[in-house]
C-alpha cells in the first residue's frame, strides 16, 4: 500500500476531495459539515484534516434524531476528542414533544421531522452558506446527478432541472440569496473505495459495520428503520472482500428509501441529504 | 469480453462520456452496457420492470438510468449521470450526457471530466446536427480519444453499406476538427449486439466490441512532465505555521524548489510540505496532488497566484484571444463585465471584441455583435488586471477558463494567443484602472484602542509588510493629525467627533487613489466610528480593535500621557477621565497583552487578504 503512488486510485480520489474541501473553504463565508458518524462521514473528517493540515477549521453538526444506536453516541464522544471536533448537536425537541416517532408515524414523516426540520433550523440559526456532505454518486440514482458544488434555495430545495454547469475544476462559487451550497467531496467515491481507504488510512469507525452473529450493518441510520444484512464479514478485510462480490444495493437496509417509487427523490427535493 | 487483453487489473477508474443526437439511443446503450457487464445491483432490473408494468409501459433499458420522473415523461435524459461499471480490465465511470439541445451545459459538465468519448449515430437517421455539434465540443473540451457507435443497426437490416456510408461522411467531418475516431463500431444497443457480445447478425464486422474498444483506451495524458503550475487556493494560518495551499495542476514540486508567484513576480523557496498525519511528508508532489507548502522567505502571497519554477513561468498579461462556448441565457456581449475564472484566479473581464461566431453544426463562421446561447465563438478577452496563464496548446490546464456572471458559470474557453496591450483608454481615470495598476483594490484599516494599546506599533509593522509586498499603502496617524490638520481641536466629545470625521475624510481620499490606508486613532465613541465606517462605505473597511487592559496601557505609557492625565494636566483623557466604548464586533480583535506584534500583524494581513478577495471574516485571538 504505497502512500506515495500518485496514480494510485485511492490517492487520486483523496487528492480530488482535498481540492474540493479547500475550494469550498476559500470560497464561502461560513462552512459547516453535517456528521452522521457513519463511515462516509468519518472519511470526510479524515480528508478535512488532510486538507487543512490537521485541524478542521469549521464546526461539525450532528442532527440527533434520538434514535441513534447506543454505540453511535459512544463513538461520537470518542471521535470528538480524537479529531478535535468543534461539534454542534441539534434535536427537534418540539417534534419529540408532539410524539413524532417510529412507533406511531411512517419513516418518511419521521425522517422529515427529526432530520430535515432541525437541519434547516440549524442552517437558519448559523447562516452557513456551505455545507459539506458525504453523498456519493453510486448510492442512489438521484445522487448520480449531483454536482461537486450544488446550490440549494433558501427553502433548501434542489433545482435538479437547472443545475449550474461544472467543468475544469470551476465550481458554483456563490450561494443563492438566503440559500447555501452543498459541497460534496465524496461524489466520485464508491462504497468499496470508502472501505479500502478506511483500511489504508486506519480511520476510526463504529464496529456496527462488522458482523455479529451473522449479521452486520452496511449503512447506519435510525435503529428502528435500519436493518442489518446477512453477512459473515466480521472485520474490514472481510467487508472489502464481500463488497467486491456483492450486487445488493447499499441502502437496501434503509426503510425510508423504499416506501414509494420515488420516495428518495421526494425526500431529497425537500432538503434531505 | 476482452479476449486479447491480459487480465491485468488497472486500478485507475476511467471516465467515459457518451454523447450523440437526441434519440440516437444513448440511455438504452448505457443501460444495456450495465446489464451485459453484470454491473447492475441485484433486483434493479426487476424493480424497473415492475414499475413499467405498474404504469403500463413497455420495459426499456433506458429506464434503468432515467431515474427521475421527468425524464421518463419526456423521454430525454435531462442531466449528466455518472454510472459505474467494470470490465475485467478496469472500472469505468460512464457519463451519460444529454443530447437535447437546451441541455448543452450538462454535456459540457460531463465531457470536460472525461478522458474518452463514445458518440452514437443512429444508422437509420444518419449524421444529424448534434452529431456534429458534439464532436466540435469534444474537440474544444480537449477529449481526444473517440469511438463512434453506429447504433440501431437492426433497423437497417445490419447493412454494411449503410454503415460504410456513415463512416465516410462522418470521418470527413471529424477530420475538419482535427479529430480522428479510433473505431466506428456497428451496434444494436437494444439487443446488445457488439456491446459486450459479438453480433452474429453482423459477421462482416471484424473490429472490436464496445467493451474491447474501451479497454484499449489509455488514461488521459499525465501532466507531470509539464512545467510546474501550482495555483494558490488559500493561505492557512490556523497555528504558528503559514501554509500555502493548492493543487499541483501540472508538473511537480519538491522541498528546496525556488518558486516565483505570478502575477506579482515575488520569489521564495519551498521549505516544507506540511502533510498530515505525518510524521514524514512526501518528497515530491506531482500533478493532481494537493500541496501544503511553507516558504523559507515570507512574501505576500494570495489566492489566485500561480507558483512556477523561475525558468519556466506562465505568461502574465491582461488580454488574450480565446475560443469560447457560451451557455448563458443572456447572450454574451462586448464591454459587459464578467468574472474570468482561471484556476483559482477570479478577475473582472470584458469581451473586447467578437471576432467570429461559429455555427457548431455547419462550422461556418460569421460576424456578429452578440453571441447567443449554445454558440461557439472566437473573442478577445480583456481582464481588468494581469493574470497568469498559458496557451492551451502549451499547457491545457492553465490555458482554459470559465466565464461567470452573477455567481453562475455561463461559458468556458481555451486560450489561443496572447494579445499585447492595444489602444490606450481615454477619459476620466476610473477606480478599476487604478486597481488594475496597483494590482489590488483599496481598503481602509481602522485601528482603534486606548492610548498605549499598541495601535501604531502594529500599524507600522503592517505597513512595512504591505510595502515590501509592493502594495500601495499609507498610514494616517492620529498623533500626526493632531499637530497638523487637527491642531485646532481639543479633547472634548465634540472635538473628538470632528477629528474622527476629518480622519475618515483623509482616509477616503487616500483609498480613492487606490491605497490600502491604515488609520490609527483612538476614536473612543462607537457612534463616531460607525459614522466613519458609513462615510467609507465605498471601500473595504476593516476595524481592528487593539485591545489591552487599561493598567497594561498605563504601565507602558510611552508618551507619558497617562502620568499627565493622572496629574490632571490633560482633561478628558480616554480611559482615565473619559470613556472608551469597546467595539462590539470588530473584524479583527487583538489582545496585545496576549498576542505578539508578529502574530497581530499576521492577523491583520489575513483579514486584508480576505477583504481584497471580496470577503471578510472575524478573527480573534
Interface residues (C-beta under 8 A of the other chain):
Chain A: X4 X6 X7 X8 X9 X12 X15 X16 X18 X19 X22 X23 X25 X26 X29 X49 X50 X51 X52 X53 X54 X55 X57 X137 X138 X141 X142 X144 X145 X147 X160 X161 X163 X164 X165 X166 X167 X168 X169 X170 X172 X173 X174 X175 X188 X190 X247 X248 X249 X261 X262 X265
Chain B: X11 X12 X13 X38 X40 X41 X42 X43 X44 X51 X54 X65 X67 X68 X69 X70 X78 X79 X80 X81 X82 X83 X84 X93 X105 X106 X108 X109 X111 X112 X113 X141 X222 X224 X233 X234 X236 X238 X239 X241 X243 X245 X246 X247 X274 X275 X276 X277 X282 X283 X286 X287 X288 X289 X290 X292 X303 X327 X341 X343 X344 X346 X397 X400 X401 X402 X404 X406 X407 X408 X409 X410 X412 X615 X617
